Amino acid sequence: MMNLLMDDLLQDIFSRLPVRSIMQCRCVCRSWRDLICGSFFTRNQMTRSIAAKSGLMLHTTIYYEGICFFSEFFFMDRHHVPVPTCLPMNFSILNFREFYVRGSCNGLLCLVNRADKFIRFVCNPFLRHCVKIPDNLAYPSGRVNSLVCELGFCPKTQSYKILEISKWTVVVGRSQTEDRLEIHVYRLGDDFWKRIDCKVHPWQPQRTAENPGSASLVNGVFHWVNQSSAAFVTVFDLANDVFDKMPGPKAGTGRFSTGVLGNCLSIMNNHINVDVWVMKQYGVIDSWAKLFVIKITEPKWSVELVRVLDYQQEDGQLLLFYNHQVLGTYDPQKMTFKRIDIVGKNAWYDVVLHSDTLVSPLDFSPKYKLV
């Protein structure tokens, strides 16, 4: 009985540590290693890390004479240290610096090659575990104009999936072309991609500086909203791989994007101010409510370039990101913005919420392990 109590106490202590510290504890002795490597501990640690919402993955791209030179990745834990510090991330992907982030879920990153967007990896940067996604898709003969790649977890099937939406221009006559939309889903561990034929025409996300175009994942469902209207939300359910639509809030006109605040689906309207709408009860249309109005008081700031990353329930503040340059917190009550000074980052970067977990892609797809 005493040993069981000690094991429970140790697991509780270990689960509160950053992953890098947990990895060091794993090397202390065999009993600690067995505790940490168990699936029960992995799930508990993941749940605690996601609930803390303290991690950010920063991605910078170095340009030389207008040409992309290389990319760098940094992890920042804004809760564990007095001054947020960027920790450089590097692991054994061939030409790792040629990749950029296209999704983060439960500690896993989806990386896409900058030169060839059909070369993709799923990795855990802390464990240095990485798998290559099969590239055996049959695409139409033509030119790809846009490509969106999203990584998500489905709690119903306990599986990780990648959704890819690509828009192609193909030649249909001697001088005629037409646009075609190709939609595929890949489940981590499979040998194949599944082609999706949808009756609900999905919104085609546009990745710009103002709107990165990322889908918002809630309850195993991806969500997008049209930039010019929030009348409806396009959804993709990872449980059955189907598109659908759901009504959005009556938010008027503006510039819209989706997000996740406090585990709830949210819609931001960057217009005169930044209006933040939240669906308090998922799937209940009448639960849409405008919870926050962010008034931009920073000089020379453009409201279109403000992104709302997170809501911190402990102090009621919002985490904001401006124009790939400024990260900070906004107090809706006092209507004040406080910059977060980060040690070790470059001046220009992108950021995604990221949890440091022990989830390994090798547990789902060992045969695609990157050697």
N, C-alpha and C positions, 0 to 999 in steps of 0.2 A: 504493500500500500504506500509506504514512504517513497519508494522508487517512482511509483506512478505520479505522486504529488510533485516530486522533484522534476520529472519529465514535463508535466503540465506547466510548472513554474518557468522552467527553462524555455519552453516553446513560447510562452507569453513574452518573456524578456527578449528572445531572439527576434520575434516578429515585429518588435518596435524599433529595431535597428535598421540603418541603411543597408542595402544589399551588399555593398562592398565590405561592410563590417561582418555581415552574416557569412560571407564567403571566407573570411579570415577565421571565424569561429568554427567553421566546418573542418578546418585543418588542425584543430587543437587535439582532438582525440576521436576514436572510432564511435563512441556513444553519441557525441555531439553531431558527428557527421550523419549518423543514422537518423537522428531526430530531424535534422535540417533537410535531408534528402527525401523525406517521406512526403507523399502526396497530400496528406492532411495538413502538414505544416505549410506546404506551398500554397494551398487554398487559403488558409488563414492569413498568411503573410500578404498575399495578393489583396484580400479583402481589406485589410488594415491599411495597406499602402494606397489603394484607390480611394478609400474614405478620407485619408489625410489630404489628398489633392495638393501636395506640396511640390511636386516635381514638374520641371519644364525642360523640354529638349530644344536647344537653340541650334539653328542651322545657318551657317554663313557661307557665302559664295564669294570667292576672290576673283575679281576681273582684272585682266591685264590687256590694255589697249582695246577695250570693248569685247574681249573674248573671255569666256569662262575659263578660269585657270584651274581651280580646284575648290572643293567644298570641305568645310570643317564642321564637326558636331561637338556640342558641349551640353552637359547636363547641369542643371541648377536646382538645388533644393533650398527653397526660400524659407524653410522653417527650422532647419537643423543648425544653422550657423547665424551669428549676429549680422555679418555682412555677406549677402548672397555671392557665392563664388561659382564660376563656371569650371566644371571639370571636363577636360578634353576626353572625347570618346574615340577610340580607335581599336579596330579588331580586324581579323584576318579575312576580309573580303578582298578579292583581287581588284585593284584600282578603286579602293574604298572611297577615295575622295572624289570620284566621278558620280557619286550617287546623291540623291536628295530624298527627303522624307515625304511620303504620300499617305501616311496614316499611322496612328498610335493607338494600341488597344491592349489593356491589361499587361503592360510592360513589353509588348512586342512592337517592333517598328516594321513598316512596309517601306522598303527602299526601292527606288526606280533609277535606272541608269540615265544619266543626263544626255548621253549621245544616242543611245538606243533605248527608247522608253518601254520596249517589250522585254527587257532584261530586268527581272524583279527578284528581290530577296525578302524574306521575313526573318528577323533576327531579334535576339535579346542582347543589347549592347553590353550589359553588365556581366552576363554569363559568357559572352563571346560565342554564343551558339547561333548558327545561321544556316538557313536552307534556301536553295535556289528554287524558284517557282518554275514549273515546266513551261516551255515556250512553244508548245506544239499546236497552237491555234492556227486555223485556216482563215486568213483575212482576205477581204476583197482586193483586187488589183487596182491600186490607186494611191492617192496621197492622204495621209492621216492629218486632219486639221486640228483636232483636239483629243486629248486622252485624259480620262479621270480614273484614278485607281484608289479604291477605298478598302481598308482593312477593318473587319468587325467580328464580334463574338456573338454567337446565338445561344442564349441560356437554355432554350428548349432542347436543342440538339447537342449542346456542349461541344460546339465545333467553331473553328475560326474560318472565315471566308473572306475572299477578295472579290469585290465587284469592280468590273472594268467596263467603262462606257467610252467608246471611241467613235468619232465622227470622221467619215471618209468622203473624199471627192473622187468619183469613178467616172470613166468615160463610157457613155452609153450609145454614142453615135460618132460620126466623123468629127463633129464640132460641138457636140452636146455633152454636158456633164450633169451629174446629179449627186446630191448628198445622201449618204447612207449611214445609219446608226447601227453599230455593232455592240451588243451587250452580252457579256459573259460573266460567269461566276465560277470561282475555283474554291474548293474546300481543301484546307490544309491537310495533306496526306494522300490526296487522290493523284491519279496519273493523268487526269484529263480536266478540261474546262467544260462547263455546261453552257450552251448557248441559250439565251433568253429571248423568247418572242413575246412581246408585251402589247396588249391592247391600249393600255394607258401610256401615252407617249411621255417618256420621262423628260424632265427639264434638263437641258444640256448646260452643266455648270461652266461658268467662265472664270478662269483663274487669272485674276488681276491683282495689282497691289492693294486695291480697295477691298476686294472680296476674293479670298483664296479659293472659294468654291468647294471647300470640304463639306462632306455630308456630316450630319449630326446623328450620332448613334444613341438611341434610347430604347431599352427593352428589346434589343436584338433587331431593331428596325432602323434603317437609314432614312434620313429626312433631308429634303431640299426645299427651297422656296425660290420662286422667280424673283430676280432682282427688282423688278418694277411693280410687283404686286404680291400681297400676302393673302389673296383671296382663298387660295388652296395650297396645301403642302403635298408635294410628291413624296411617296414613301416606298421603300423596298424592304420587304420582310425576309430576313435571312432564314427563317424557319421553312418557308415554302417557296422561296425564290420568285416572288411575284411583286409587281408594281401595283400601286393603288394611289388614291388621293384622299385627303381628309381636309375639311374646312379649316382655314386659318383664322386669326383674329380680325376684327374690323378695325384695321390699323390705318386706313386712309391711303394716301400716296406717299412715296418716298423711295428709299433704296434699302432693300431687305436682304437679310441673311439669317441663317439658323444657328443655334448654339445649344449648349446644355448647361443649365445653371441649377445647382442644387439637385442634380439628378432628374431635372424636369426639362422637357423640350421648351426652347425659347426662340423667339424671333426678335431680331434687332431691326429697327427702322432708323437708318442714318439720314435724317432730313434736316430740320432746323436744329434740333437736338438729337440725341440718341435715345429713342424710346425702346424700352425693354419689355416685351410681352412674354408671359410664361404660362404654359398649360399646367395648371396646378395638379390636375388629375388626368393622367394620360388617357387619351381616347374620349374624354368628355369635352365636347365642343364648348359648352357653357362655362368651362373652367378657365378659359383664356382670360388673362387679366394683365393690365399694364402695371407692373410693379415698380419700375424705376424710370426716371427721366434724367439722363446725363447731360448736364449743361456744360458745354465746352468753354472754359474760361482761359485756357492757355493761349497766349498770343501767337498768331500766325498758324494756328492749327486749323485744318480742314475737317469738318465733321464726317465727310465721306471716308476718311482714312482711319477712323477709330474702330477698333475691334474689341469686343467684350469677351474675355477668355474664361472668366470664372467668377463665382460668387462665394465669398468666404462667410459662412454662417456665423462663425465665432464672433466676428466684429462687424458684420453687416456691410463689408466693403466689397467692391467689384474690382477685379483685376483687368486692367486695360492695356492694350498694345496699340501704339500709334506709328503708322508709316514705316514699319520695319526698323525703327530707331529707338523708341522710348517705351519702356515698360513701367507700370506704376499702378497704384491703388486709388480708387475713387470712393469718397464717402458720400452716399446719396443724401444723408441728413444735412451735412455741413456744406455739400456741393463743392468739395475741395479735392484736388488731385495731388498725390505725393509720388514723386519719381522713385523708382528702385534703382539704386546705383549698383551695377554688377561688375565685379572684378573679373577680368580675364576674357571679356567678349570683344568682338569687333564692333565697329560703329553701325554696320548694316547687317541685319539678320532677320530670320523668320523664327517663329516659335510655335510649338504645340504642347499641350498638356501631356505629360508622360509620367507613369508610375514605375518606380524601380521595383521589379518583382522577380521571383524565381521561376516564372513560367518559361519553359523552353520550347522552341518550335520543333526540336528533335523528338519530343514526346508525341507529336502528331505526325511528323513526316521524317522519320529517321533515314529513309533511303535517299532523300535528297540533301543529306548533310553536305555542307561545303567543306571539303578537305583542305 
